[in-house]
Amino acid sequence: MEGLFRQEPFRDFGPCALVDRPEAPAVHSVQGERSLALLSQIRLQCPAKPGVYGMLDAAGELIYLGKAKQLRDRLLSYFRSKSRPPKAGRILRHARAIVWEICAHEFAALLREQELIRRWRPRWNVQGQPLRRRLAFVCLGRAPAPYVFVTRQPPLEAVAALGPLSWTPRTVKAIQRVNDLFRLRDCPQPQEIIFPEQGGLFPLTRAPGCMRAELQTCLAPCTGSCQQTDYAVQAKAALAFLSGVTNPVADLERRMKAAAAAQQFERAAALRDQWADLTWFAEQLARLRHAQAAMSFVYPIVGWNGVAHWYLIHGARVLAALAAPQNVETARQASEMLDAVYAGKRLDKLLAPYEHHDGRLIVMQWFRQFPRERRKTLTPDQARARCARLAASKSA
């Protein structure tokens, strides 16, 4: 069986997803059977520049990926046995080659590291692995009677999709609370839905498919007794709650206090549990909406080589990177990219849910750590205006 699944030798990290170029950035490498051989070559060849690096084992497999503000200092730290972490020593013992790729800026290195960990999935990396955490989107949809559900990948026909959120038992419970509150169904797709408006030769009322109709937590569109317009009103109300337009949680709190005052303690306890789950869920959605509204801008960065780049960030996600416009042609290309990202036309570039979450963490942690960098950002309109002024000045 040896040689049947032969692994291709490592050549480079591959193309950058944020840049529309098929070629991969250049990589530099040093090799050695012993750590002292690697150390001497690192001292001679590795630059003090930002970038990403990888460790290869004897079989040429990429076993670890990392990023550095200064590659030289970071790689030399692996050889300081008295001060390095134990994990760094174990990685170095398996390494027979070290490769690195120079990036323009530390922020670019952070994004590149995340991309490469998802692509290569080195066995010594824990943070950034695609399936390290269960994440999902909260969606409203699935005709003909839409309801709120959670899924890893939102369907294109969904009325709304918010996320990602951590897929935990509390998230699932909160989704159930939302459907109960607005009396929306949560039955599986094979359940037949019949509205009276659809007509029929022999219209009749069917038995409900579950107990929620008797508990009055569902309008039971499966029975044929619920008007489609009435159901649509409740679905619209649920959408308003998910979007932050309305907040029925305050009414639940009022009813809970009224039940407690009337010494209806079992009812008060049930309302308390419902209120607690929905309050927590509303806070999670509010954080997502804040990230979507506050973390959408163009982030200009000048790299170590003096070249300026624009990072197009939308909803705390970096969706594109391009060289800052310098002439009429690059200004036109930048304007097209701005419209594609901020006008919602670049749906083909949206990443998987776990990539959304990890990318958001990088962006939010970066601007939390360096608040002054936030002052450099441009709104999409300001970036478009710069492109327009550049095009006008060059044409004149």
QUICOR-V768678 format. One record per residue. N is the residue number from 1. PHI is phi in radians with two decimals (* if undefined). Layout:
BEGIN
n=N phi=PHI
n=N phi=PHI
END
This chain:
BEGIN
n=1 phi=*
n=2 phi=-1.13
n=3 phi=1.62
n=4 phi=-1.16
n=5 phi=-2.03
n=6 phi=-1.16
n=7 phi=-1.52
n=8 phi=-1.20
n=9 phi=-1.14
n=10 phi=-1.19
n=11 phi=-2.01
n=12 phi=-2.77
n=13 phi=-1.40
n=14 phi=1.76
n=15 phi=-1.16
n=16 phi=-1.54
n=17 phi=-1.19
n=18 phi=-1.43
n=19 phi=-2.01
n=20 phi=-1.39
n=21 phi=-2.35
n=22 phi=-1.30
n=23 phi=-1.41
n=24 phi=-1.50
n=25 phi=-1.08
n=26 phi=-1.18
n=27 phi=-2.07
n=28 phi=-2.09
n=29 phi=-2.52
n=30 phi=-2.30
n=31 phi=-2.31
n=32 phi=3.12
n=33 phi=-1.28
n=34 phi=-2.11
n=35 phi=-1.12
n=36 phi=-1.14
n=37 phi=-1.17
n=38 phi=-1.15
n=39 phi=-1.06
n=40 phi=-1.11
n=41 phi=-1.28
n=42 phi=-1.06
n=43 phi=-1.07
n=44 phi=-1.45
n=45 phi=-1.97
n=46 phi=-1.38
n=47 phi=-1.52
n=48 phi=-1.58
n=49 phi=-2.31
n=50 phi=-1.22
n=51 phi=2.97
n=52 phi=-2.08
n=53 phi=-2.43
n=54 phi=-2.47
n=55 phi=-1.92
n=56 phi=-1.93
n=57 phi=-1.57
n=58 phi=-1.12
n=59 phi=-1.50
n=60 phi=1.43
n=61 phi=-1.49
n=62 phi=-1.34
n=63 phi=-1.81
n=64 phi=-2.70
n=65 phi=-2.22
n=66 phi=-2.63
n=67 phi=-2.23
n=68 phi=-2.66
n=69 phi=-1.25
n=70 phi=-2.34
n=71 phi=-1.04
n=72 phi=-1.04
n=73 phi=-1.09
n=74 phi=-1.16
n=75 phi=-1.23
n=76 phi=-1.15
n=77 phi=-1.13
n=78 phi=-1.15
n=79 phi=-1.68
n=80 phi=-1.62
n=81 phi=-1.11
n=82 phi=-1.42
n=83 phi=-2.03
n=84 phi=-1.37
n=85 phi=-1.16
n=86 phi=-1.00
n=87 phi=-1.10
n=88 phi=-1.08
n=89 phi=-1.13
n=90 phi=-1.16
n=91 phi=-1.11
n=92 phi=-1.11
n=93 phi=-1.11
n=94 phi=-1.57
n=95 phi=-1.40
n=96 phi=-2.09
n=97 phi=-2.72
n=98 phi=-2.22
n=99 phi=-2.11
n=100 phi=-2.59
n=101 phi=-2.28
n=102 phi=-1.40
n=103 phi=-1.97
n=104 phi=-1.28
n=105 phi=-2.74
n=106 phi=-1.09
n=107 phi=-1.08
n=108 phi=-1.10
n=109 phi=-1.15
n=110 phi=-1.06
n=111 phi=-1.16
n=112 phi=-1.16
n=113 phi=-1.06
n=114 phi=-1.06
n=115 phi=-1.07
n=116 phi=-1.27
n=117 phi=-1.12
n=118 phi=-1.14
n=119 phi=-1.32
n=120 phi=-1.68
n=121 phi=0.89
n=122 phi=-1.09
n=123 phi=-1.25
n=124 phi=-1.58
n=125 phi=-1.55
n=126 phi=-1.95
n=127 phi=-1.16
n=128 phi=1.58
n=129 phi=-1.13
n=130 phi=-1.00
n=131 phi=-1.81
n=132 phi=-1.19
n=133 phi=-2.29
n=134 phi=-1.58
n=135 phi=-2.18
n=136 phi=-2.75
n=137 phi=-1.78
n=138 phi=-1.68
n=139 phi=-2.17
n=140 phi=-2.07
n=141 phi=2.99
n=142 phi=1.31
n=143 phi=-1.16
n=144 phi=-1.54
n=145 phi=-2.16
n=146 phi=-1.14
n=147 phi=-2.60
n=148 phi=-1.62
n=149 phi=-2.57
n=150 phi=-2.08
n=151 phi=-2.68
n=152 phi=-1.28
n=153 phi=-2.28
n=154 phi=-1.16
n=155 phi=-1.25
n=156 phi=-1.12
n=157 phi=-1.51
n=158 phi=-1.12
n=159 phi=-1.19
n=160 phi=-2.60
n=161 phi=-2.49
n=162 phi=-2.16
n=163 phi=2.60
n=164 phi=-1.52
n=165 phi=-2.06
n=166 phi=-1.19
n=167 phi=-1.46
n=168 phi=-2.10
n=169 phi=-0.99
n=170 phi=-1.21
n=171 phi=-1.10
n=172 phi=-1.09
n=173 phi=-1.13
n=174 phi=-1.13
n=175 phi=-1.07
n=176 phi=-1.10
n=177 phi=-1.10
n=178 phi=-1.12
n=179 phi=-1.10
n=180 phi=-1.15
n=181 phi=-1.10
n=182 phi=-1.74
n=183 phi=1.03
n=184 phi=-1.69
n=185 phi=-1.22
n=186 phi=-2.46
n=187 phi=-1.37
n=188 phi=-1.18
n=189 phi=-1.04
n=190 phi=-1.09
n=191 phi=-1.13
n=192 phi=-1.31
n=193 phi=-1.93
n=194 phi=-2.29
n=195 phi=-1.84
n=196 phi=-1.01
n=197 phi=-1.14
n=198 phi=-1.25
n=199 phi=1.27
n=200 phi=2.91
n=201 phi=-1.17
n=202 phi=-2.26
n=203 phi=-1.12
n=204 phi=-2.67
n=205 phi=-1.67
n=206 phi=-1.69
n=207 phi=-1.25
n=208 phi=-1.15
n=209 phi=-1.43
n=210 phi=-2.68
n=211 phi=-1.44
n=212 phi=-1.15
n=213 phi=-1.12
n=214 phi=-1.21
n=215 phi=-1.40
n=216 phi=1.07
n=217 phi=-1.93
n=218 phi=-2.62
n=219 phi=-1.30
n=220 phi=0.96
n=221 phi=-1.18
n=222 phi=-1.33
n=223 phi=-1.57
n=224 phi=1.44
n=225 phi=-1.83
n=226 phi=-1.78
n=227 phi=-1.20
n=228 phi=-1.11
n=229 phi=-1.15
n=230 phi=-1.13
n=231 phi=-1.17
n=232 phi=-1.11
n=233 phi=-1.09
n=234 phi=-1.20
n=235 phi=-1.13
n=236 phi=-1.16
n=237 phi=-1.15
n=238 phi=-1.12
n=239 phi=-1.10
n=240 phi=-1.12
n=241 phi=-1.18
n=242 phi=-1.11
n=243 phi=-1.48
n=244 phi=1.45
n=245 phi=-1.30
n=246 phi=-2.17
n=247 phi=-2.43
n=248 phi=-1.32
n=249 phi=-1.12
n=250 phi=-1.08
n=251 phi=-1.18
n=252 phi=-1.10
n=253 phi=-1.12
n=254 phi=-1.12
n=255 phi=-1.15
n=256 phi=-1.11
n=257 phi=-1.16
n=258 phi=-1.16
n=259 phi=-1.16
n=260 phi=-1.17
n=261 phi=-1.15
n=262 phi=-1.51
n=263 phi=1.05
n=264 phi=-1.64
n=265 phi=-1.22
n=266 phi=-1.15
n=267 phi=-1.15
n=268 phi=-1.10
n=269 phi=-1.16
n=270 phi=-1.12
n=271 phi=-1.16
n=272 phi=-1.09
n=273 phi=-1.12
n=274 phi=-1.12
n=275 phi=-1.10
n=276 phi=-1.12
n=277 phi=-1.15
n=278 phi=-1.26
n=279 phi=-1.12
n=280 phi=-1.06
n=281 phi=-1.14
n=282 phi=-1.09
n=283 phi=-1.16
n=284 phi=-1.10
n=285 phi=-1.17
n=286 phi=-1.12
n=287 phi=-1.11
n=288 phi=-1.13
n=289 phi=-1.13
n=290 phi=-1.13
n=291 phi=-1.10
n=292 phi=-1.14
n=293 phi=-1.42
n=294 phi=-1.51
n=295 phi=-1.90
n=296 phi=-2.27
n=297 phi=-2.90
n=298 phi=-1.80
n=299 phi=-1.92
n=300 phi=-1.47
n=301 phi=-2.34
n=302 phi=-1.79
n=303 phi=-1.39
n=304 phi=-1.10
n=305 phi=-1.59
n=306 phi=1.46
n=307 phi=-1.51
n=308 phi=-1.62
n=309 phi=-2.22
n=310 phi=-1.94
n=311 phi=-1.85
n=312 phi=-1.60
n=313 phi=-1.90
n=314 phi=-2.35
n=315 phi=1.11
n=316 phi=1.14
n=317 phi=-2.12
n=318 phi=-1.48
n=319 phi=-1.75
n=320 phi=-2.83
n=321 phi=-2.43
n=322 phi=-2.63
n=323 phi=-1.15
n=324 phi=-1.03
n=325 phi=-1.07
n=326 phi=-2.17
n=327 phi=-2.55
n=328 phi=-1.09
n=329 phi=-1.17
n=330 phi=-1.20
n=331 phi=-1.15
n=332 phi=-1.15
n=333 phi=-1.12
n=334 phi=-1.14
n=335 phi=-1.09
n=336 phi=-1.11
n=337 phi=-1.20
n=338 phi=-1.08
n=339 phi=-1.15
n=340 phi=-1.13
n=341 phi=-1.43
n=342 phi=-1.59
n=343 phi=-1.74
n=344 phi=1.31
n=345 phi=-1.61
n=346 phi=-1.72
n=347 phi=-1.16
n=348 phi=-1.21
n=349 phi=-1.71
n=350 phi=-1.16
n=351 phi=-1.63
n=352 phi=-1.19
n=353 phi=-0.96
n=354 phi=-1.16
n=355 phi=-1.23
n=356 phi=-0.95
n=357 phi=-1.18
n=358 phi=-1.12
n=359 phi=-1.13
n=360 phi=-1.10
n=361 phi=-1.05
n=362 phi=-1.07
n=363 phi=-1.13
n=364 phi=-1.18
n=365 phi=-1.19
n=366 phi=-1.11
n=367 phi=-1.34
n=368 phi=-1.29
n=369 phi=-1.32
n=370 phi=-2.18
n=371 phi=-1.10
n=372 phi=-1.16
n=373 phi=-1.12
n=374 phi=-1.11
n=375 phi=-1.25
n=376 phi=-1.44
n=377 phi=-1.26
n=378 phi=-2.08
n=379 phi=-1.25
n=380 phi=-0.97
n=381 phi=-1.16
n=382 phi=-1.12
n=383 phi=-1.15
n=384 phi=-1.09
n=385 phi=-1.10
n=386 phi=-1.10
n=387 phi=-1.10
n=388 phi=-1.13
n=389 phi=-1.15
n=390 phi=-1.12
n=391 phi=-1.13
n=392 phi=-1.20
n=393 phi=-1.18
n=394 phi=-1.26
n=395 phi=-1.24
n=396 phi=-1.24
END
